[in-house]
Amino acid sequence: MLRSVILAAARSHKVERLVETAPVSRDVVKRFVAGTGTPEALDTTAELADQGLCVTLDNLGEDTLTPEQAEVTKQAYLELLKALGGAGLTTDRAPAGAQTIATAEVSLKLSALGQAFDEQLAERNAREICEAAAAVGTTVTLDMEDHTTTDSTLDILSRLRRDFPATGAVLQAYLRRTESDCRELATAGSRVRLCKGAYKEPEHVAYQATLEVDKSYVRCMNILMAGEGYPMLATHDPRLIAIGQDRARWFDRAPSQFEFQMLYGIRPDEQQRLARLGHTVRVYVPYGTQWYGYLMRRLAERPANLGFFARALVSKK
Ligand SMILES: Cc1cc2nc3c(=O)[nH]c(=O)nc-3n(C[C@H](O)[C@H](O)[C@H](O)COP(=O)(O)OP(=O)(O)OC[C@H]3O[C@@H](n4cnc5c(N)ncnc54)[C@H](O)[C@@H]3O)c2cc1C
């Protein structure tokens, strides 16, 4: 019911105008979205870097239905990467000889590059973005979307990694298949972001109960932290963060051998606390003009996200 109301609101231009112009929306959006263009994305990255945080930037696009829309997204990433490199924001923070830890990298959704109607086009676009990232000394992480795209995304990832081995993957702990994917990907040089998962998925592919998802997250984290790759623990959950710190001690991982990741605007105090403890912390920063569709779809995919964003507005911890 709530989902249908949010989806109806997402489609309504009247509601869109109302939300975009309401003063309260500006505050909400400013809290979770860095701004509309490359200059604002750069400013936010520089601010976070000054606080000792790393960044991954996500260019927000609307549903990509044509090659022309995919081209616009690709060009936005190429412009962003050039600007990040020019501003010195892609510097490597890792000790010599270790896995690259770029101050700023980019995250991208293959759907925004055309995956839904032409997988090869999406792969070609992603490859160009990987080339541009490599040219300025940084990397790309492929976001993971709903379960119908998992195989296609992992296939494209494995082909991209032949030429750009540091390309990052995302695995979602709520999917029943993910423990096995973690085993496959816990290899030397492999960057894997582990998150709980944000989409509404059916029971036959995904755990539904919170406790089951959390237990799966811990099993997956154990595999990644015990493995040879570079785990990126994306969560705001205090219990999972504490378990992550414990596993780092157990498996003797230095701060340059794994990282924590959180979303821009969510638990900023915790992001800084972990950085002060010496951990590598990367903030996922969305930016772009299409924030309305982005926020509404995130809410519709999982109405529980409403509470997630609302909680962030009243708490910085
Ligand atoms: C860097 C990053 C990248 C992501 N990429 C993807 C992706 O590619 N694909 C995908 O499907 N999903 C992605 N996600 C979203 C992810 O899957 C989850 O939906 C989202 O992170 C919420 O799960 P959680 O682990 O933070 O904990 P939740 O289950 O939302 O919360 C657990 C606990 O954390 C604490 N907490 C959470 N939020 C707050 C808050 N605002 N203030 C205070 N305490 C809070 C509370 O104690 C809460 O009980 C990403 C998330 C991050 C952080």
The ligand as an SDF file (V2000), in Angstrom:
LIG
                    3D

 53 58  0  0  0  0  0  0  0  0999 V2000
   28.4890    2.6020    0.5600 C   0  0  0  0  0  0  0  0  0  0  0  0
   27.2040    1.8840    0.2900 C   0  0  0  0  0  0  0  0  0  0  0  0
   26.9470    1.4050   -0.9680 C   0  0  0  0  0  0  0  0  0  0  0  0
   25.7830    0.6800   -1.2290 C   0  0  0  0  0  0  0  0  0  0  0  0
   25.5970    0.1280   -2.4640 N   0  0  0  0  0  0  0  0  0  0  0  0
   24.5180   -0.6660   -2.6580 C   0  0  0  0  0  0  0  0  0  0  0  0
   24.3610   -1.3890   -3.8670 C   0  0  0  0  0  0  0  0  0  0  0  0
   25.1810   -1.3080   -4.8000 O   0  0  0  0  0  0  0  0  0  0  0  0
   23.2710   -2.1770   -4.0050 N   0  0  0  0  0  0  0  0  0  0  0  0
   22.3440   -2.3140   -2.9910 C   0  0  0  0  0  0  0  0  0  0  0  0
   21.3870   -3.0770   -3.1510 O   0  0  0  0  0  0  0  0  0  0  0  0
   22.4620   -1.6200   -1.8510 N   0  0  0  0  0  0  0  0  0  0  0  0
   23.5230   -0.8060   -1.6550 C   0  0  0  0  0  0  0  0  0  0  0  0
   23.6360   -0.1400   -0.4710 N   0  0  0  0  0  0  0  0  0  0  0  0
   22.4900   -0.0810    0.4910 C   0  0  0  0  0  0  0  0  0  0  0  0
   22.5150   -1.2530    1.4510 C   0  0  0  0  0  0  0  0  0  0  0  0
   22.2240   -2.4360    0.7650 O   0  0  0  0  0  0  0  0  0  0  0  0
   21.4690   -1.0620    2.5840 C   0  0  0  0  0  0  0  0  0  0  0  0
   20.1810   -0.9540    2.0320 O   0  0  0  0  0  0  0  0  0  0  0  0
   21.7060    0.1510    3.4520 C   0  0  0  0  0  0  0  0  0  0  0  0
   23.0740    0.3900    3.6760 O   0  0  0  0  0  0  0  0  0  0  0  0
   21.0370   -0.0600    4.8150 C   0  0  0  0  0  0  0  0  0  0  0  0
   21.5850   -1.1830    5.5080 O   0  0  0  0  0  0  0  0  0  0  0  0
   22.5650   -1.0510    6.7670 P   0  0  0  0  0  0  0  0  0  0  0  0
   23.5450   -2.1590    6.7050 O   0  0  0  0  0  0  0  0  0  0  0  0
   23.1770    0.2810    6.7840 O   0  0  0  0  0  0  0  0  0  0  0  0
   21.6780   -1.2800    8.0400 O   0  0  0  0  0  0  0  0  0  0  0  0
   20.1210   -1.1340    8.4040 P   0  0  0  0  0  0  0  0  0  0  0  0
   19.5650   -2.5130    8.4680 O   0  0  0  0  0  0  0  0  0  0  0  0
   19.4240   -0.1100    7.5740 O   0  0  0  0  0  0  0  0  0  0  0  0
   20.2670   -0.5600    9.8640 O   0  0  0  0  0  0  0  0  0  0  0  0
   20.8330   -1.3590   10.8810 C   0  0  0  0  0  0  0  0  0  0  0  0
   21.1300   -0.5200   12.1070 C   0  0  0  0  0  0  0  0  0  0  0  0
   22.0730    0.5020   11.7640 O   0  0  0  0  0  0  0  0  0  0  0  0
   21.7950    1.6700   12.5280 C   0  0  0  0  0  0  0  0  0  0  0  0
   21.4180    2.7580   11.6230 N   0  0  0  0  0  0  0  0  0  0  0  0
   21.0490    2.6300   10.3420 C   0  0  0  0  0  0  0  0  0  0  0  0
   20.7900    3.8420    9.8210 N   0  0  0  0  0  0  0  0  0  0  0  0
   20.9850    4.7270   10.7920 C   0  0  0  0  0  0  0  0  0  0  0  0
   20.8650    6.1300   10.8770 C   0  0  0  0  0  0  0  0  0  0  0  0
   20.4880    6.8350    9.8410 N   0  0  0  0  0  0  0  0  0  0  0  0
   21.1560    6.7430   12.0470 N   0  0  0  0  0  0  0  0  0  0  0  0
   21.5430    6.0280   13.1070 C   0  0  0  0  0  0  0  0  0  0  0  0
   21.6550    4.6690   13.0890 N   0  0  0  0  0  0  0  0  0  0  0  0
   21.3900    4.0410   11.9610 C   0  0  0  0  0  0  0  0  0  0  0  0
   20.6370    1.3290   13.4370 C   0  0  0  0  0  0  0  0  0  0  0  0
   21.1540    0.8420   14.6480 O   0  0  0  0  0  0  0  0  0  0  0  0
   19.9460    0.2130   12.6800 C   0  0  0  0  0  0  0  0  0  0  0  0
   19.1710   -0.6150   13.4830 O   0  0  0  0  0  0  0  0  0  0  0  0
   24.8130    0.5350   -0.1910 C   0  0  0  0  0  0  0  0  0  0  0  0
   25.0690    1.0400    1.0810 C   0  0  0  0  0  0  0  0  0  0  0  0
   26.2430    1.6940    1.3310 C   0  0  0  0  0  0  0  0  0  0  0  0
   26.5060    2.1840    2.7310 C   0  0  0  0  0  0  0  0  0  0  0  0
  1  2  1  0
  2  3  1  0
  2 52  2  0
  3  4  2  0
  4  5  1  0
  4 50  1  0
  5  6  2  0
  6  7  1  0
  6 13  1  0
  7  8  2  0
  7  9  1  0
  9 10  1  0
 10 11  2  0
 10 12  1  0
 12 13  2  0
 13 14  1  0
 14 15  1  0
 14 50  1  0
 15 16  1  0
 16 17  1  0
 16 18  1  0
 18 19  1  0
 18 20  1  0
 20 21  1  0
 20 22  1  0
 22 23  1  0
 23 24  1  0
 24 25  2  0
 24 26  1  0
 24 27  1  0
 27 28  1  0
 28 29  2  0
 28 30  1  0
 28 31  1  0
 31 32  1  0
 32 33  1  0
 33 34  1  0
 33 48  1  0
 34 35  1  0
 35 36  1  0
 35 46  1  0
 36 37  1  0
 36 45  1  0
 37 38  2  0
 38 39  1  0
 39 40  1  0
 39 45  2  0
 40 41  1  0
 40 42  2  0
 42 43  1  0
 43 44  2  0
 44 45  1  0
 46 47  1  0
 46 48  1  0
 48 49  1  0
 50 51  2  0
 51 52  1  0
 52 53  1  0
M  END
$$$$
